[in-house]
Amino acid sequence: MKLSIIVAINKNNGIGFENKLLYWLPNDLKRFKALTTGHTIIMGRKTFESLPKGALPNRRNIVLSRSQSQFPGAECYPSLQQALEEVKNEEEVFIIGGESLYREAMPLADRLYITEIEDGTKEADAFFPVIDSSIWKEKSRECHSTDEKHLYSYNFVNYER
């Protein structure tokens, strides 16, 4: 099983504020959907609660929570280790947030799918860990300029260990 992390970060490694994404980039959302559809996604409780329509369709949704709450359309496990044990036979599994889960999964991950947003002005209260270039090697980079639907320029960057 390949463990992949997918995230959009700004120049300060900011990923969210008050349990909401910092940016609305339609192409980033399309890329997220294209990469994760048909796969398992693992997220923290707050990330699940931030999804506008609940569990994401056409994916196996797993929520990590120590309290056995109900997460409609999703399975729940108390730890990342238990969740990974359940999905060990799958081809690729995606970690989709938030901050504490990204920190926990980073040493275990095989791939990073990063959207780098060329902005550092938005206030953030959730951050992605620093990507250590001695561990992670950039495999591809696709640069995009601003347009009528995208207020910020951005790059799709893939890393592998």
ChimeraX attribute file (.defattr): number of C-alpha atoms within 10 A of each C-alpha:
attribute: neighborCount
match mode: 1-to-1
recipient: residues
	/A:1	12
	/A:2	15
	/A:3	19
	/A:4	22
	/A:5	25
	/A:6	21
	/A:7	19
	/A:8	25
	/A:9	23
	/A:10	22
	/A:11	13
	/A:12	17
	/A:13	18
	/A:14	24
	/A:15	25
	/A:16	23
	/A:17	14
	/A:18	11
	/A:19	17
	/A:20	16
	/A:21	16
	/A:22	20
	/A:23	18
	/A:24	12
	/A:25	17
	/A:26	11
	/A:27	15
	/A:28	21
	/A:29	12
	/A:30	10
	/A:31	14
	/A:32	17
	/A:33	15
	/A:34	10
	/A:35	14
	/A:36	21
	/A:37	14
	/A:38	14
	/A:39	16
	/A:40	18
	/A:41	24
	/A:42	28
	/A:43	23
	/A:44	23
	/A:45	20
	/A:46	16
	/A:47	20
	/A:48	25
	/A:49	15
	/A:50	13
	/A:51	12
	/A:52	8
	/A:53	9
	/A:54	15
	/A:55	20
	/A:56	17
	/A:57	12
	/A:58	12
	/A:59	16
	/A:60	19
	/A:61	22
	/A:62	25
	/A:63	26
	/A:64	23
	/A:65	18
	/A:66	11
	/A:67	10
	/A:68	10
	/A:69	10
	/A:70	11
	/A:71	17
	/A:72	11
	/A:73	14
	/A:74	19
	/A:75	15
	/A:76	24
	/A:77	20
	/A:78	13
	/A:79	14
	/A:80	20
	/A:81	10
	/A:82	12
	/A:83	17
	/A:84	17
	/A:85	9
	/A:86	11
	/A:87	15
	/A:88	13
	/A:89	11
	/A:90	13
	/A:91	11
	/A:92	19
	/A:93	23
	/A:94	23
	/A:95	24
	/A:96	21
	/A:97	24
	/A:98	22
	/A:99	21
	/A:100	14
	/A:101	21
	/A:102	21
	/A:103	15
	/A:104	12
	/A:105	18
	/A:106	19
	/A:107	10
	/A:108	13
	/A:109	18
	/A:110	17
	/A:111	22
	/A:112	24
	/A:113	20
	/A:114	18
	/A:115	24
	/A:116	20
	/A:117	24
	/A:118	18
	/A:119	16
	/A:120	13
	/A:121	10
	/A:122	14
	/A:123	13
	/A:124	19
	/A:125	13
	/A:126	19
	/A:127	19
	/A:128	22
	/A:129	14
	/A:130	10
	/A:131	13
	/A:132	8
	/A:133	10
	/A:134	7
	/A:135	10
	/A:136	15
	/A:137	15
	/A:138	13
	/A:139	12
	/A:140	12
	/A:141	14
	/A:142	10
	/A:143	11
	/A:144	15
	/A:145	11
	/A:146	11
	/A:147	9
	/A:148	5
	/A:149	10
	/A:150	16
	/A:151	15
	/A:152	15
	/A:153	15
	/A:154	23
	/A:155	18
	/A:156	18
	/A:157	16
	/A:158	19
	/A:159	20
	/A:160	15
	/A:161	15
